[in-house]
Each structure stands twice: as C-alpha cells, then as structure tokens.
Amino acid sequence: MPKMKTKKSAAKRYSFTGTGKVKYKKQNLRHILTKKSSKRKRNLRHGGILSGDNVPVIKKRLLPYG
C-alpha cells in the first residue's frame, strides 16, 4: 500500500504537542489591529489546543504521520 500524503495546508496550521494534543495558532491577529483591544490581541498571541470531534480528523486524514 502506498504512503498517505500529508495535507500541506493542514501541516502549516497545526502541530502536535509532546502528549499528542493538536496545537494551532489563533486567528484574527494579522491586520486591522487598531480597533482590537490590547487585551484581545494579547490573548490571541498564545496558541490554542484543539478539542472535540475535530481531533481525530486532523490526526488521521490531514496529518497521518504527525
């Protein structure tokens, strides 16, 4: 059976922690930053941990060798 291909768009957006959780960078911190509060921008700097039904999809289909 041939190797599965990694979805490159997903590989750029998601990564795995040491314990196998899916990590991602939060959105809304690229442009139009003047109308956003400092508190909101500060909280968007930190990465998020993916939870729920999306985790198996990311692990199996999009990043099979991650």
Distance bins in CASP14 RR format, pairs under 12 A and 6 or more apart:
PFRMAT RR
TARGET T0000
AUTHOR 0000-0000-0000
RMODE 2
METHOD distances of the structure
MODEL  1
2 64 0 0 0 0 0 1 0 0 0 0 0
3 64 0 0 0 0 1 0 0 0 0 0 0
3 65 0 0 0 0 1 0 0 0 0 0 0
4 59 0 0 0 0 0 1 0 0 0 0 0
4 60 0 0 0 0 1 0 0 0 0 0 0
4 61 0 0 0 0 1 0 0 0 0 0 0
4 62 0 0 0 0 0 1 0 0 0 0 0
4 63 0 0 0 0 1 0 0 0 0 0 0
4 64 1 0 1 0 0 0 0 0 0 0 0
4 65 1 0 0 1 0 0 0 0 0 0 0
4 66 0 0 0 0 0 1 0 0 0 0 0
5 11 0 0 0 0 0 1 0 0 0 0 0
5 61 0 0 0 0 0 1 0 0 0 0 0
5 62 0 0 0 0 0 1 0 0 0 0 0
5 63 0 0 0 0 0 1 0 0 0 0 0
5 64 0 0 0 0 1 0 0 0 0 0 0
5 65 0 0 0 0 1 0 0 0 0 0 0
6 12 0 0 0 0 0 1 0 0 0 0 0
6 13 0 0 0 0 0 1 0 0 0 0 0
6 14 0 0 0 0 0 1 0 0 0 0 0
6 58 0 0 0 0 0 1 0 0 0 0 0
6 59 0 0 0 0 0 1 0 0 0 0 0
6 60 0 0 0 0 0 1 0 0 0 0 0
6 61 0 0 0 0 0 1 0 0 0 0 0
6 62 1 0 0 1 0 0 0 0 0 0 0
6 63 1 0 1 0 0 0 0 0 0 0 0
6 64 1 0 0 1 0 0 0 0 0 0 0
6 65 1 0 0 1 0 0 0 0 0 0 0
6 66 1 0 0 1 0 0 0 0 0 0 0
7 13 0 0 0 0 1 0 0 0 0 0 0
7 14 0 0 0 0 1 0 0 0 0 0 0
7 57 0 0 0 0 0 1 0 0 0 0 0
7 58 0 0 0 0 1 0 0 0 0 0 0
7 59 0 0 0 0 0 1 0 0 0 0 0
7 60 0 0 0 0 0 1 0 0 0 0 0
7 61 1 0 0 1 0 0 0 0 0 0 0
7 62 1 0 1 0 0 0 0 0 0 0 0
7 63 1 0 0 1 0 0 0 0 0 0 0
7 64 0 0 0 0 1 0 0 0 0 0 0
7 65 0 0 0 0 0 1 0 0 0 0 0
7 66 0 0 0 0 0 1 0 0 0 0 0
8 14 0 0 0 0 0 1 0 0 0 0 0
8 62 0 0 0 0 1 0 0 0 0 0 0
8 63 0 0 0 0 0 1 0 0 0 0 0
9 58 0 0 0 0 0 1 0 0 0 0 0
9 62 0 0 0 0 1 0 0 0 0 0 0
9 63 0 0 0 0 0 1 0 0 0 0 0
10 16 0 0 0 0 0 1 0 0 0 0 0
10 22 0 0 0 0 1 0 0 0 0 0 0
10 24 0 0 0 0 1 0 0 0 0 0 0
10 50 0 0 0 0 0 1 0 0 0 0 0
10 54 0 0 0 0 0 1 0 0 0 0 0
10 57 0 0 0 0 1 0 0 0 0 0 0
10 58 1 0 0 1 0 0 0 0 0 0 0
10 59 0 0 0 0 0 1 0 0 0 0 0
10 60 0 0 0 0 0 1 0 0 0 0 0
10 61 0 0 0 0 1 0 0 0 0 0 0
10 62 1 1 0 0 0 0 0 0 0 0 0
10 63 1 0 1 0 0 0 0 0 0 0 0
10 64 0 0 0 0 0 1 0 0 0 0 0
10 65 0 0 0 0 0 1 0 0 0 0 0
10 66 0 0 0 0 0 1 0 0 0 0 0
11 22 0 0 0 0 0 1 0 0 0 0 0
11 24 0 0 0 0 0 1 0 0 0 0 0
11 58 0 0 0 0 0 1 0 0 0 0 0
11 62 1 0 0 1 0 0 0 0 0 0 0
11 63 1 0 0 1 0 0 0 0 0 0 0
11 64 0 0 0 0 0 1 0 0 0 0 0
11 65 0 0 0 0 1 0 0 0 0 0 0
11 66 0 0 0 0 1 0 0 0 0 0 0
12 24 0 0 0 0 0 1 0 0 0 0 0
12 25 0 0 0 0 1 0 0 0 0 0 0
12 62 0 0 0 0 0 1 0 0 0 0 0
12 63 0 0 0 0 0 1 0 0 0 0 0
13 22 0 0 0 0 1 0 0 0 0 0 0
13 23 0 0 0 0 1 0 0 0 0 0 0
13 24 1 0 1 0 0 0 0 0 0 0 0
13 25 1 0 0 1 0 0 0 0 0 0 0
13 26 0 0 0 0 0 1 0 0 0 0 0
13 27 0 0 0 0 1 0 0 0 0 0 0
13 47 0 0 0 0 0 1 0 0 0 0 0
13 48 0 0 0 0 0 1 0 0 0 0 0
13 50 0 0 0 0 0 1 0 0 0 0 0
13 54 0 0 0 0 0 1 0 0 0 0 0
13 58 0 0 0 0 1 0 0 0 0 0 0
13 62 0 0 0 0 1 0 0 0 0 0 0
13 63 0 0 0 0 1 0 0 0 0 0 0
14 20 0 0 0 0 0 1 0 0 0 0 0
14 21 0 0 0 0 0 1 0 0 0 0 0
14 22 1 0 1 0 0 0 0 0 0 0 0
14 23 1 0 0 1 0 0 0 0 0 0 0
14 24 1 0 1 0 0 0 0 0 0 0 0
14 25 0 0 0 0 1 0 0 0 0 0 0
14 47 0 0 0 0 0 1 0 0 0 0 0
14 48 0 0 0 0 0 1 0 0 0 0 0
14 49 0 0 0 0 0 1 0 0 0 0 0
14 50 1 0 0 1 0 0 0 0 0 0 0
14 54 0 0 0 0 1 0 0 0 0 0 0
14 55 0 0 0 0 0 1 0 0 0 0 0
14 57 0 0 0 0 0 1 0 0 0 0 0
14 58 1 0 1 0 0 0 0 0 0 0 0
14 59 0 0 0 0 1 0 0 0 0 0 0
14 61 0 0 0 0 0 1 0 0 0 0 0
14 62 1 0 0 1 0 0 0 0 0 0 0
14 63 1 0 0 1 0 0 0 0 0 0 0
14 66 0 0 0 0 1 0 0 0 0 0 0
15 21 0 0 0 0 1 0 0 0 0 0 0
15 22 1 0 0 1 0 0 0 0 0 0 0
15 23 1 0 1 0 0 0 0 0 0 0 0
15 24 1 0 0 1 0 0 0 0 0 0 0
15 25 0 0 0 0 1 0 0 0 0 0 0
15 47 0 0 0 0 0 1 0 0 0 0 0
15 48 0 0 0 0 0 1 0 0 0 0 0
15 49 0 0 0 0 0 1 0 0 0 0 0
15 50 0 0 0 0 0 1 0 0 0 0 0
15 58 0 0 0 0 0 1 0 0 0 0 0
15 59 0 0 0 0 0 1 0 0 0 0 0
15 62 0 0 0 0 0 1 0 0 0 0 0
15 63 0 0 0 0 1 0 0 0 0 0 0
15 66 0 0 0 0 1 0 0 0 0 0 0
16 22 1 0 0 1 0 0 0 0 0 0 0
16 23 1 0 0 1 0 0 0 0 0 0 0
16 24 0 0 0 0 0 1 0 0 0 0 0
16 49 0 0 0 0 0 1 0 0 0 0 0
16 50 0 0 0 0 0 1 0 0 0 0 0
16 55 0 0 0 0 0 1 0 0 0 0 0
16 58 0 0 0 0 1 0 0 0 0 0 0
16 59 0 0 0 0 1 0 0 0 0 0 0
16 62 0 0 0 0 0 1 0 0 0 0 0
16 63 1 0 0 1 0 0 0 0 0 0 0
16 65 0 0 0 0 0 1 0 0 0 0 0
16 66 1 0 1 0 0 0 0 0 0 0 0
17 23 1 0 1 0 0 0 0 0 0 0 0
17 24 0 0 0 0 0 1 0 0 0 0 0
17 47 0 0 0 0 0 1 0 0 0 0 0
17 48 0 0 0 0 0 1 0 0 0 0 0
17 49 1 0 0 1 0 0 0 0 0 0 0
17 50 0 0 0 0 0 1 0 0 0 0 0
17 55 0 0 0 0 0 1 0 0 0 0 0
17 66 0 0 0 0 0 1 0 0 0 0 0
18 49 0 0 0 0 0 1 0 0 0 0 0
18 66 0 0 0 0 0 1 0 0 0 0 0
19 49 0 0 0 0 0 1 0 0 0 0 0
20 49 0 0 0 0 0 1 0 0 0 0 0
20 50 0 0 0 0 0 1 0 0 0 0 0
20 55 0 0 0 0 1 0 0 0 0 0 0
20 58 0 0 0 0 0 1 0 0 0 0 0
20 59 0 0 0 0 1 0 0 0 0 0 0
20 63 0 0 0 0 0 1 0 0 0 0 0
20 66 0 0 0 0 1 0 0 0 0 0 0
21 47 0 0 0 0 0 1 0 0 0 0 0
21 48 0 0 0 0 1 0 0 0 0 0 0
21 49 1 0 1 0 0 0 0 0 0 0 0
21 50 1 0 0 1 0 0 0 0 0 0 0
21 51 0 0 0 0 1 0 0 0 0 0 0
21 52 0 0 0 0 0 1 0 0 0 0 0
21 54 0 0 0 0 0 1 0 0 0 0 0
21 55 1 0 0 1 0 0 0 0 0 0 0
21 58 0 0 0 0 0 1 0 0 0 0 0
21 59 0 0 0 0 0 1 0 0 0 0 0
22 47 0 0 0 0 0 1 0 0 0 0 0
22 48 0 0 0 0 1 0 0 0 0 0 0
22 49 1 0 0 1 0 0 0 0 0 0 0
22 50 1 1 0 0 0 0 0 0 0 0 0
22 51 0 0 0 0 1 0 0 0 0 0 0
22 52 0 0 0 0 1 0 0 0 0 0 0
22 53 0 0 0 0 0 1 0 0 0 0 0
22 54 1 0 0 1 0 0 0 0 0 0 0
22 55 1 0 1 0 0 0 0 0 0 0 0
22 56 0 0 0 0 1 0 0 0 0 0 0
22 57 0 0 0 0 1 0 0 0 0 0 0
22 58 1 0 1 0 0 0 0 0 0 0 0
22 59 1 0 0 1 0 0 0 0 0 0 0
22 60 0 0 0 0 0 1 0 0 0 0 0
22 62 0 0 0 0 1 0 0 0 0 0 0
22 63 0 0 0 0 1 0 0 0 0 0 0
22 66 0 0 0 0 1 0 0 0 0 0 0
23 46 0 0 0 0 0 1 0 0 0 0 0
23 47 1 0 0 1 0 0 0 0 0 0 0
23 48 1 0 0 1 0 0 0 0 0 0 0
23 49 1 0 0 1 0 0 0 0 0 0 0
23 50 1 0 0 1 0 0 0 0 0 0 0
23 51 0 0 0 0 0 1 0 0 0 0 0
23 55 0 0 0 0 0 1 0 0 0 0 0
23 58 0 0 0 0 0 1 0 0 0 0 0
23 63 0 0 0 0 0 1 0 0 0 0 0
23 66 0 0 0 0 0 1 0 0 0 0 0
24 44 0 0 0 0 0 1 0 0 0 0 0
24 46 0 0 0 0 0 1 0 0 0 0 0
24 47 1 0 0 1 0 0 0 0 0 0 0
24 48 1 0 1 0 0 0 0 0 0 0 0
24 49 0 0 0 0 1 0 0 0 0 0 0
24 50 1 0 1 0 0 0 0 0 0 0 0
24 51 0 0 0 0 0 1 0 0 0 0 0
24 54 0 0 0 0 1 0 0 0 0 0 0
24 55 0 0 0 0 0 1 0 0 0 0 0
24 58 0 0 0 0 1 0 0 0 0 0 0
24 62 0 0 0 0 0 1 0 0 0 0 0
24 63 0 0 0 0 0 1 0 0 0 0 0
25 44 0 0 0 0 1 0 0 0 0 0 0
25 45 0 0 0 0 1 0 0 0 0 0 0
25 46 0 0 0 0 1 0 0 0 0 0 0
25 47 1 0 1 0 0 0 0 0 0 0 0
25 48 1 0 0 1 0 0 0 0 0 0 0
25 49 0 0 0 0 0 1 0 0 0 0 0
25 50 0 0 0 0 0 1 0 0 0 0 0
26 40 0 0 0 0 0 1 0 0 0 0 0
26 41 0 0 0 0 0 1 0 0 0 0 0
26 42 0 0 0 0 0 1 0 0 0 0 0
26 43 0 0 0 0 1 0 0 0 0 0 0
26 44 1 0 1 0 0 0 0 0 0 0 0
26 45 1 0 0 1 0 0 0 0 0 0 0
26 46 1 0 0 1 0 0 0 0 0 0 0
26 47 1 0 1 0 0 0 0 0 0 0 0
26 48 1 0 0 1 0 0 0 0 0 0 0
26 49 0 0 0 0 0 1 0 0 0 0 0
26 50 0 0 0 0 0 1 0 0 0 0 0
27 44 1 0 0 1 0 0 0 0 0 0 0
27 47 0 0 0 0 0 1 0 0 0 0 0
27 48 0 0 0 0 0 1 0 0 0 0 0
28 35 0 0 0 0 0 1 0 0 0 0 0
28 36 1 0 0 1 0 0 0 0 0 0 0
28 37 0 0 0 0 0 1 0 0 0 0 0
28 40 0 0 0 0 1 0 0 0 0 0 0
28 41 0 0 0 0 1 0 0 0 0 0 0
28 43 0 0 0 0 0 1 0 0 0 0 0
28 44 1 0 0 1 0 0 0 0 0 0 0
28 45 0 0 0 0 0 1 0 0 0 0 0
29 36 0 0 0 0 1 0 0 0 0 0 0
29 40 0 0 0 0 1 0 0 0 0 0 0
29 41 1 0 0 1 0 0 0 0 0 0 0
29 42 0 0 0 0 0 1 0 0 0 0 0
29 43 0 0 0 0 1 0 0 0 0 0 0
29 44 1 0 1 0 0 0 0 0 0 0 0
29 45 1 0 0 1 0 0 0 0 0 0 0
29 46 0 0 0 0 0 1 0 0 0 0 0
29 47 0 0 0 0 0 1 0 0 0 0 0
30 36 0 0 0 0 0 1 0 0 0 0 0
30 41 0 0 0 0 0 1 0 0 0 0 0
30 44 0 0 0 0 1 0 0 0 0 0 0
31 41 0 0 0 0 0 1 0 0 0 0 0
32 40 0 0 0 0 0 1 0 0 0 0 0
32 41 0 0 0 0 0 1 0 0 0 0 0
33 40 0 0 0 0 1 0 0 0 0 0 0
33 41 1 0 0 1 0 0 0 0 0 0 0
33 42 0 0 0 0 0 1 0 0 0 0 0
33 44 0 0 0 0 1 0 0 0 0 0 0
33 45 0 0 0 0 0 1 0 0 0 0 0
34 40 0 0 0 0 0 1 0 0 0 0 0
34 41 0 0 0 0 0 1 0 0 0 0 0
35 41 0 0 0 0 0 1 0 0 0 0 0
36 42 0 0 0 0 0 1 0 0 0 0 0
36 43 0 0 0 0 0 1 0 0 0 0 0
36 44 0 0 0 0 1 0 0 0 0 0 0
36 45 0 0 0 0 0 1 0 0 0 0 0
37 43 0 0 0 0 1 0 0 0 0 0 0
37 44 0 0 0 0 0 1 0 0 0 0 0
38 44 0 0 0 0 0 1 0 0 0 0 0
38 45 0 0 0 0 0 1 0 0 0 0 0
39 45 0 0 0 0 0 1 0 0 0 0 0
49 55 0 0 0 0 1 0 0 0 0 0 0
49 58 0 0 0 0 0 1 0 0 0 0 0
50 56 0 0 0 0 0 1 0 0 0 0 0
50 57 0 0 0 0 1 0 0 0 0 0 0
50 58 1 0 0 1 0 0 0 0 0 0 0
50 59 0 0 0 0 1 0 0 0 0 0 0
50 62 0 0 0 0 0 1 0 0 0 0 0
50 63 0 0 0 0 0 1 0 0 0 0 0
51 58 0 0 0 0 0 1 0 0 0 0 0
52 58 0 0 0 0 0 1 0 0 0 0 0
52 59 0 0 0 0 0 1 0 0 0 0 0
53 59 0 0 0 0 0 1 0 0 0 0 0
54 60 0 0 0 0 0 1 0 0 0 0 0
54 61 0 0 0 0 0 1 0 0 0 0 0
54 62 0 0 0 0 1 0 0 0 0 0 0
54 63 0 0 0 0 0 1 0 0 0 0 0
55 61 0 0 0 0 0 1 0 0 0 0 0
55 62 0 0 0 0 0 1 0 0 0 0 0
55 63 0 0 0 0 0 1 0 0 0 0 0
56 62 0 0 0 0 0 1 0 0 0 0 0
56 63 0 0 0 0 0 1 0 0 0 0 0
56 64 0 0 0 0 0 1 0 0 0 0 0
57 63 0 0 0 0 1 0 0 0 0 0 0
57 64 0 0 0 0 0 1 0 0 0 0 0
58 64 0 0 0 0 0 1 0 0 0 0 0
58 66 0 0 0 0 1 0 0 0 0 0 0
59 65 0 0 0 0 0 1 0 0 0 0 0
59 66 1 0 0 1 0 0 0 0 0 0 0
60 66 0 0 0 0 0 1 0 0 0 0 0
END
